Amino acid sequence: MIERQCLSDGYEISRLIKGGWHLAGGHGAIDADQAIRDMAAFVEAGITTFDCADIYTGVEELIGTFRRRYPSLGSQTQVHTKFVPDLPLLSCVNRAYVEANIDRSLRRLGTEQLDLVQFHWWDFNVPGYVEAALELDRLRQMGKIAHVGVTNFDTAHLQEIVSAGVRVCAHQLQYSLLDDRPDTEMTPFCQSEGISLLCYGTVAGGFLSDRWLNAPEPAESLANRSLVKYRLIIDEFGGWPLFQNLLRQLDHLARTHQTDIASIATRAILDRPGVVAAIVGATNTAHLLSHQHISALRLTAADRAAMTALTSCRLGPSGDVYTLERDQAGPHGRIMKYDLNEKTT
């Protein structure tokens, strides 16, 4: 049985969320009919909450088709999407722009109300993010959106939005045994404001798995942008040797609990303060059985201490949530795609 938890005001979600980024291209060919059948399998297994975005090419439409094709299962789902205006258009974001994009997501998903809209703003040097968040909150009050969240905000700018009166119920952010940036400022702030954490990257794009245990450091181009992204995080963490030490410790714990490295890594983050759910990136159902077993997995104080002994040797990543990624000229920022919203129209 997959654990469930209230996100806000009685709104209940599964603590494992099926991610949608891997269905947007760039991670191999996607068979739309198979992807829709896989969605049905996830809901039947108890993972009823899906994550997508207006910039994930074709994913909102896929979920909308799933809901029409499987109406009974579709009625059990909670769908979290995002509002991500393109970087070149940030200065043009106004009431009409926000509402047009939300209406587009409503049409794609085939619904009259969006369960959760998570707001991202590429560059805080461009004004307008508070006003855009207030527009989303206005649409919440109108009934087009049930809940408003953010994604990849740092603490200071999230505080601005909260202080402006926006009811933020959730923050989707990167959080893993390799990346503990939320611990310093974000988690305490969100706990003080009743904002739940929805975490992606808990298995670092698959690096935190049996697949990479005792593997040599990759010398050639990685298979997809997700691996490139998290390989940079491994470098920030302390490099390949320290990463391998962590994998060996996780493997020891996995054998003790008769599970796998990815499940241990995910459970460790689910147990952190303020964390309501972890997003699992899945292009198919290959790991669905392992996902189902995470809910029953219980880590001991000794397990957590063993992980901390290794993660405390980290060099980074440092700073607040998503600070490294906001440097468009830096290695983390250079791999981002900043203009996908208009391309998905």
N, C-alpha and C positions, 0 to 999 in steps of 0.2 A: 504494500500500500504506500503510495507516494504521500509524503507529508503535505499538509495544507496549512496556510496561515493567513490571517487577515492583514491586508495591506493598509486599509483605511476605511473607517466608518462601515464595517461589516462586509467590505469587499474582499472576498476570499480568493486566493490563487494557489496553484501548486508551487511547492518550494523548489521544484526544478521547472525551468521554463525552456521551452523549445525555441532555440534561436533561429533567426531567418537569414542572417547575413550570408551563410554558406549556400543559400539557394539563389543568390543574386548574381551568380556568375563569378568567374575567377577562381573557382575551386573545382573545376571539372564540369563536364556536360551535365545538364539537368533534364531529366525526363519528367515533364510536368505531371503526367498521369500517375507515375510512381511516387512523386513527391506528395501528391494529394492522398494517395493510399497510405503513405507513411504517416501523414498527419492523423489519419483515422486511427492508426495503430498506436500513436502516442497518446491520444485521448483515451482510447480503450485501456491503456496501461496506467492511466491516472495522471499523466502530464498534460493538463488541460489548458495551460497558459502558453501562448505563443508570443514571441517578440518579433517585430518587423520594423520597417521605417519607410517613410516616403521616398528615401533615396536608395532603398534596396530594390533594384530593378526587377519588376514583375512579381515581387513577393506578396504585396498587399492583394494583388489580383489572384494569386494562387490561393491565398487563404479565403478570399471571397468565393472562389470556385469550390473549394472544399466545403464551405458552409452550405452552399446550394446543393452540392452533390450528396452530402451526408447531413441532412438537416437535424437529425436527432443528436448526433455527436457535435455538430456545430453549435447547437444551443447550449452545450456544456462548456464551451471554450471561453476564455478571456483573452482578448487580443490587445497587446501593447504595441502601439506604433510610435513614430517620432515625427517631430516637425523640425527639419534641418534646412533652413534657407541657405542657398549657395553663397559662398564667400563673396563673389563679385556683386551680389545683389543685396547685401546686408543693409546698405544705406537706403534701399528702396522698400524695405519691409514696413508695411503700414497695415491698417485694419483690413483693407480689401485683400491684400496679399495673404495675410494670415488666414482669413476666413476662406478664401479660394482654395488654399492648400488643404485645409481641414475638410472642406466639402469634397475635394478630390479623394482624400483618404476614405471618407464615408462611402463614396460611390464605388471605389475599388473593393472595399471590404463588404459591401452590400449590407450596410447597417445604418440605423438612424442615430446611433450614439456610439462614440469611440470610448472604449473602456478606460484607456490611459494613453495620454499623449505626452511623450517625453521630449523636452525642448533642448536643442543644442544651438550654440552660437559660436561660430568659428573664431572671431576676433573681438575681444572686449575693448580694443581701441576704437572700434566702430560703435558709436552710440546707437541705442534703440532696443537693446536686449530686455530692459525692464519693461518698456512699452509693449514689446511683443509678448512677453510673459503675461502682462495684464490683459492683452487681447485674448490669449488662450483662456485665461480665467473668466473673461466675459463670456466666451463661448461655452465654458463649463456652466455658468449660471443660466445660459440660454438652453442648455440641455443637449448640445451637440457633443460635448465631452463630459464623461462622468468624473474623471480624475486627471489632474495636471501633475506632471513630474518634470524632472530635468535629466540631462545626461551630460557627463563630462564637464561639469562646472567645478571651479575651484571654490574654496570656502568663502572668500570675500565677496565674490559675485553672486553666489547663491544667497548669502546673507542680504545683499541688496534687494533681491527679488522677494525674499520673505518679508523684509522690512516694508516693501511697497504694498504688502497686503495680499500677495498671491498665495493661494492655498496649495502648497507643494506637498504631495503625499509620498513621493518616491524619488530617489536619485539612482540612475543606472550608471555604474562606474566600474573601472577595471580594478580587480582585487584578487590577489592570489598569494601563495606562499613565496613567490618571486617578487611580488609588487605589493608592498604594505603601505603605500602612500596615504590611503584613507585614514590610517591609525592616528596620525599626528593631530590633524585639525578637523577633518571632515566627519569622521564617525562621532566624536563628541558633540559637534554642532548639530548633526542630524538627529542624534538621540535627544538633545535638548529641545528640538523643534518637532519631534514626532515624525520625522521623515525616514521612511524605510529605505534600506539599501538593497538594490537589485544588482547582482554582480556578474560581470562578464570576464572572460579571460582566466577563470579559475583553474583551467588546465593548460593555460598558455598556448592556445591553438593546437593542443595535442602534444606539446613538448613534455608536459608533466604526465607521462604515460609509460607503460612498459616498452613501447616502441623505441624509445630513446635511451633506455637503460644500457649503460656500457657501450653506447654507440660512439664512434669517433666524431669529432667536431666536424660539422658540414663544411666541405671545401668548395662545393659548387653552388649554383643558384638554387634557392629553395623553391618548392613546388607552387606556392601561392603567397599572396600578400599577407595572409594571416601568419604564416610561419616567419616571414621576413619581419613582421611587426614584433612578434614575441622573441625572436632571436635577438633583437635589439635589447629587449628587457633582460634576457639572460646575460648579455654583456654588461648591462647596468648593475645587475645583481652581483656580479663578481667573476663572470666568465665561465667557460665550459667545465673546468675541473671542479669548481665549487658547486655548479649545477649538478654534475654527476654525483658528487657526495650527497647532495640532497636526494637525488633519485634513489640512491642505494639505501638511504635511511627510509624513504617512503616504501621501497620494495620490501624491506624488512617488516615494516608495519603492515603492509598489504598481505604478506604471507601469514603473519600472526592472526589477522582478521579474516583470512581466506577470501580476499578480494583483490583488487588491482590498484595500481598507483593512482590512476585518475580518480577513482572513487575516494581514496584517502585524501587527495588534494582538494576535492570538492567538498567533502564532509568537513575538513578543517576550516574552510571559509564559511560554510553554513553555520558553524558553531560560533562564529565571531559576533560580538555585540552589534546589534542593529541590523544584521543581515536577515532579510526575509526570504530571499531566493537567489539561486544561481542559475545562470543561463547556459545551457548546454548547446554548443554548435553541432548540428547533426544534419548531414545530407541524406542519411538513410537510417534504418533501424538497427544497424549492426551492434550498437552498444546499448540498446534499449533495456536488455535484461540487467546489465550492470547498473544502469541508471535506477532501475526499480529497487535494487538492493541497497542503495545509498541511504534510504530512509531508515533502514534497520541498523545501519552501521553506527557504533558508539565508540568514540575515541576516549581513552583514559587520560588522566592527568599526566601519567608517565609518557604516553604517546605524544601529547602536546609538548611536554618538556623536551623530548628527543628532537622534535621538529624545530623547536625554538633554538636549541643548541646549535643547529646548523644555520637557520635563517638569520640568527643574530650576527653571523660572520659576514653578512652582506656588505657590499659597498654602496648599494643603491637599489632601485632608483630613488632619487631624492626629490624634495619639493612637494607641493600640493598636488592634488588629483589633476591629471592631464596637463600639467605645466610643461613637461618635456615635449608633449605632442603639439602644443600650441606654437612652438618655435618653428615657423614654416621653413626656415633655412637650415634647421638642424636635421639630423638623421631620422628622428621620429616623425617630424613634420613633413619631410620630403616625400614620404610614401603615401601621404593622405591624398584623397581625391576630393576636391573642394567644390565641384560644380555638377554633382550628380542629380540634383533635384529637378532642374529644368530638362535634363536628358531623359528623365523617366516619364515626362508628360505624355 
